[in-house]
């Protein structure tokens, strides 16, 4: 299994001095194995997609975690949408109010976008899902509702020999007693446990999170605690705060590295363009 980070930001970054660039594209990750391809979220990073990525079957599957703008803003510029020979399957969280098509249609309509969803030349197939298990190509996928404002899913993707879990917007510490230790009661645990690679929200520092509880995101410290509870092998901390400069993320990396010996897994901050072979 190969995991490609095409977009790792919450929004466009603030410029500043840097020793390492983390990228400015919003949420989009691509997972491939043999001839199977999955796109996780449709942020601005999805514009990296080109004709060379199209499978021989000409079927493309996009799994949306939720419909906040930074996770769908690139969809209108996704080239396969404008090819009649392509079949695009859109998977997203079901809601008890509007259909997935209706909710996405608010973006694909004036004044936000000139082309309506039903006017796109490609063949679109909608899949509304909740807590569910399904298969796409070589992948076995488990979806689970997680703590974040509005219907939001996390995904566990199992390939032939490895597991990748995607939790880009997640606040497992939210609750009366915080992140409690009973695994069955921790949001996201069921799809994260024993994953080879976990991509998890780490937007805030501990001090920032103290004034942002309930906003749907995690502190870096809580991301590490969740990963430790879930017994994963490798943690990628993403969804960088839109106001965070690369220099500040470098400083966070240095600070958190001082405690690396406390954890039985490797961790790092997400860098746009990184590729992980599992």
N, C-alpha and C positions, 0 to 999 in steps of 0.2 A: 504494500500500500504506500502511495506517495501523497503527502499533504503539502499543498502549495498555499502560502499566505499571500493573497492578492490585495487585501485591504485589512488594516488592523486598528484604525483610528475610530474614535467616536465622532470626530469631525476633522476639518482641516487644521493642522497644527499651527501654533504660534511660532514664528521664526525666532531664532536665537542662536548663540554660539553652540557648536556641536562638535563632538568627537566621533559620533556614530549617528547615522540618519535612520530613523524608524519608519518614515513614510507618512504620506498624508491622505491616502485613499481610505474610504470607509469600508465597512465590513464586507468581506467576500473571501471565502476559502474554497479551494478546489481539491477534491480527493479523487485519485485515480487508482485503479488496479486492473491490470491486463487491458481489456477493451471497455471497461466500465468507468463512467465519469459522473461525479456529483458536484454541483455547485451549491455551496452553503451561503445563503444570503446574496442580495443583489445590490450592495452598496456601490460606490463609485469604482471600487476595485474590479468590478466585473467587466469594465471596459478593456481590461487586459486580454479578454477572450478574443480569439481571431479564428479564421477558417481552419487553421491547423489543429485546433482543439476539437473540431466536430467529429464525433464518432462515425464509424462506417454505417451504423444503423440510422444515422441522422436523427437520433432521439437525444434530447438533452433534458436532464432533471435538475430543477432548482428547488432546494429545500430552504424555505424561509423560516427563520426563528420567530419573527414577529414583523409588524408592519410599520415600525417607526422609520422616519425618513432616511436616517443614515444607513438603513438596511435594505432600502428599495430604490434609492435615488438614481442608481445606475441602470435600472431596468429599461428605462426609455431609450437608452443608448446601446442596448444589447443587440448586436448586429443580427444574430439568428432570428430575432423577432420579425425581421423584415425579409425573411426568405420563405417562400411558400413551400419549399421542399423539406423544411425542418419541422419536427414535432417537439414542442416544448411542454414538459410536464411541470406545473407549478404546484408545489406542496406547501401548505401553510396551516397555521392553527385555526381550528374552527371557533366560531363565536356564537353566542345565543342571541345575537342581535342581527347582524348582516352576514351575507355570504362572503366567502373569500373573494369572489369575482367582483362583488359590489364594493368591497373595501379597497381593493386594488384599483378599481375603476375611478376612485376619487383622485388618484394620482394621474392615471391615464385619461385625463380630460382637461379641457380648458378651464381656468387659465394656467394650470400647472404644467400641462403638456398638450401639444396640439393634436396628437393622434390618440384616439380612444382605443381601449383595450380590444374591443370587438372588431376594430378596423385593422388590426395587425395582420399582415399577410400569412404568418406562420400558422401551424395547427396547434392551438393551445388546449391542453387538458388540465383541468383543475382537480386537485385532491385536497379536501378539507380533512384534517386529521387532528386527533387528540392524543391521549395516552394509547399508543398503538405500536404494533410490530409489523413490518412489511419488508419486502425484498425488491431491490433494484439492481439488475445485472448480477454481479458477483457479490454484492453487498447485502448483509442483513442489517436492518436499521430498526432501532427502537427510539420512539419519540415520547417525550414526557413533558407535561406542563411544569414550569418552574417559576420561581418568584421573580416577577418583573411586571411593571404596570402594563395592563392590557394582556390579552391572550398571548403567551410566549412559550415556545417549545425549546427544549434542549434535545440534542441528537447523539445517539450512540451508534457508531458505524463499525460493523465487524466485517473484516475482510477474511481472506483465507487463513492468515496467520497473525493478525494484529487487530487492535481495537483503538479507534480514535473517538474521543468525546468532545462535543462542541457546545460550550456554554458561554456565549459571548456577552450576554447581558443577564446578570444573575446576582441576586442578593440573598444568599443562604443564611446570613446572620440575622435577617429580619425575623422578628418573632418575640414573644413575651420573654423567653429565656435565652435569646440569642441563638447561636449555632449549637444546639443540644447534641449530646453525644450518641443518642440512640439513632443508629444509621437510618432506620426506616422512616425517621421523622425529619431528616435533613433534606431539603429541597435539592434535587439533582443527584442524590447519592446513587439511586438505583441504576442510572445510566452512566455514572462515572466510575464506579468501583472497579479497580484492577485494570483500568485502561492503560494502554501502552503510552498514549499521548493524550493530554487534556489541554484544551484551549479554554481559558477561563478569564472572565471579567476581572480586571484589577485597576479600575479607573482612579481610585482615591488612595491617599495616604491615610493612616489611622486618624490623624487630626482632622483631615477633611471630611472623612466619613462621619465623624461625631456630629456634624451639622447638616448631614445629607441623608440621614436614615430614612428609608422609605422611598428613595428616588430610584431604586431598582438596580444599583450597582454595588460592587464590592471594593473594600480596601485591599491593597496588596497583601496585607497580613491575613485577612480573611480568606483570600484566594489560596494562600499557602496552607492555612488551617484546613480548608475544605479538601485540598489535594492530599494532605496528610491523613485526614479521616477516610478518604476514598481509596487509599493504598494504590495510587497510580505510580507510573514509572518516570514520567517526564511531564513537566508543567510549562505551558507557554502562557504568560500573563499578557493579555491584550486589552482592547478597547481603551486605549490610552486617553486620558482626559484631553478634550479639545484645546484646553489652554496650556497644556504641558509642552515645554520646548524639549528638543532632543537632548540638550545639555542637562535639563532637569531629570529626564528619564535615565540618562547615564549616571547621575548622582544617586538616583534610587537604586539602580543596579549595584553600584558600589556599596551602598548602605545595606541592602538586603544580602549581599554576598558574604558579609561578615558573619551571618548566622547560618550559612549554607550547611554547616556540619550538623545542625539540629534536625535536618530532614533526610529521609531515606530515599529521596528522588532528586533528580536534576531539575532546575528551573531557570528560566530566562524570560526576558521581556520580548514580546513579539516584534519582529522586524519585517516590514513589507518586502516581499520577494524571496523570503526564506523558503526552503524546501526541506521536508523531513521524510526520510525513507524509513518505513516501519517494517 
